[in-house]
Amino acid sequence: MKTTIDFLRHGEAAGGSYYRGSTDDLLSEHGWQQMHNTVANRQWDVIISSPLQRCQAFAQYLHQQTNIPLSTDSNWQEIDFGDWEGKIAEQINPAELMLFYQDPINNTPTNAESFNIFLSRIQLAWENLLHQYAGKHILVISHAGVIRCLFSLFLDLPSNKIFNLQVDHASLTRFECFNADPANFITLVFYNLTQPNL
């Protein structure tokens, strides 16, 4: 049985570019348009969304427009950056910032969510998804950090390399999972797609 999972990063958020993990900003007008462009003429069996407004608002809109069933799962929300929330890179100690990018597992920002815990909840969200929606074509509306973690979990990309992956606003990344007992075989079909109708 094949399950297809599309991960859509939210569009541009209002308030500018900064460390926005748990900070619950709305989409900008441009962000709405970005997401509209990416999902145009696509179909899914179910929509799953992070509860943060920059994902949830568009998910609710898409549900209302298409009648595709929608549910929310907090495990798909972005990592909490702790004391870095709301700050731009220039406001953070450069050495601390570099240590985090080089080894996020052992260099958690102060008061932030542990990267290991973040990976664990993404793994749990994935397992729940396959359990509930095996054989379906699923849209998950989520965040750049979440999508990067999938490469670590499923393609064995080291955690210190996931930040080398660019994940554009409103881009799509597709994985296919071939369900078999006792294990699943997961393939990356495409990554960081922003052009509609492809």
Summary of the structure (lengths in Angstrom):
residues: 198
radius of gyration: 16.4
end to end distance: 23.7
largest distance: 49.0
contacts: 607
relative contact order: 0.23
helix: 40%
strand: 21%
